[in-house]
Amino acid sequence: SQNTPTWEQRKLGDLCVEFRSGEFISASDITETGEYPVFGGNGLRGFTDRFNHDGEYTLIGRQGALCGNVNFAVGKSYFTEHAIAVRADKKNQTRFLYYLFSTLDLGQYSGQSAQPGLAVGNLVELKSTLPDKQEQEKISGVLTALDTLITLHQRKYEKLVNIKKSMLDKMFPKNGASVPEIRFKGFTDPWEQRKLGEIAKEVVRNDPASDAPIMMITAGNGFIEQSDRYAFNNAGESLKKYILLERGELAYNHGASKLRPYGSCFALTTVEKARIPFVYHCFSVEKSNPEFLSIELNGANVENQLRKIVSSGARMDGLLNIAYSEYTEVTVQLPKKEEQDWIAKFFKHLDTLITLHQRKLEKLQNIKKSCLEKMFV
């Protein structure tokens, strides 16, 4: 329509009443009991008696790892010489500039000297296309609402991850104890110590004609379909030797990862059968809850035992030097089956909630990314 204002190209410097570096603040000016945030200086956040700025600012990191990073400050804050503070004039909105700047790859404009940094003189000359203030406010309103939701789910996710960590600590007996700190009501018997080999039975079945899904174990998500990780089936000829695992059986992937340096063990729960790499150590347990057992086998107590068994680092194929017979030497602590069931159920519920918030978070981050790509010229 005719009354839709067009977006205009402007120099960044012409949109602002302030566009400058902060003051030099030394670490001694900053105490840890920060009342207001400090932006810039080696990521320092704290409190200083000087250089107090009030209002809304868009802040751009000038140097080091934060070079080109864009932040938004509301209320009282301090910014050091490592941050450039920007405040819009009356015809523009400071918060909109924050989103606009985050779509520009500002890091590319840093000088190529030994200590590359963004110079205010270069940034004020950059040109960008933007709408009038009314439309700026609408756009930043949508993006602010998304940011609020992202922060909300981020916090919920982090809170749940911390609850899980704390519960893993408290719901399993610590060094030498025979009962955990926290238990479900009605359970009082001491937990029993057993060698894994006493309760586990090795699984080596395979069926070259099977068409069960080809799966693998990742430290973070347990069993996943191999095609989720690799675009092609990378099993090739060795597929004939793959182990056919059935629901409720366990597999230990003795490949080291950042998350689990001593490998990871999971029970198959999502499908009836799966073909999995024959290098995994597979076993079944008749009288124990496999999901409970996998939580314990991924825990700190077993990890400490594995650390002692793994003689040298990983082999050429990335697998730890640990045979099935050595793996099943580890000692586990077991309560009665009913208590195992309750614990497994509790952690399954927690994992479901964690995954839920993680997915929501990823979805919102993708929506924001797409909005930033589509709402700016």
Secondary structure, DSSP 8 states (H G I E B T S, - for coil): -TTS---EEEEGGGGEEEEEE-B---GGG-BSS-SS-EESGGG---B-SS--B-SEEEEEE-BGGGTT-EEEEESSBEEBTTEEEEEE-TTS-HHHHHHHHHHS-GGGGS--SSS-B--HHHHTT-EEEE--HHHHHHHHHHHHHHHHHHHHHHHHHHHHHHHHHHHHHHSS--TT-SS-SS--TT--S--EEEEHHHHEEE-----TT----BEEEETTTEEEEHHHH-SS-TTGGGGGG-EEEETT-EEEE-B--SS-TT-EEEE--SSSEEEE-TTSEEEEESSS-HHHHHHHHTSHHHHHHHHHH--SSB-TTSBBS--HHHHTT-EEEE--HHHHHHHHHHHHHHHHHHHHHHHHHHHHHHHHHHHHHHH--
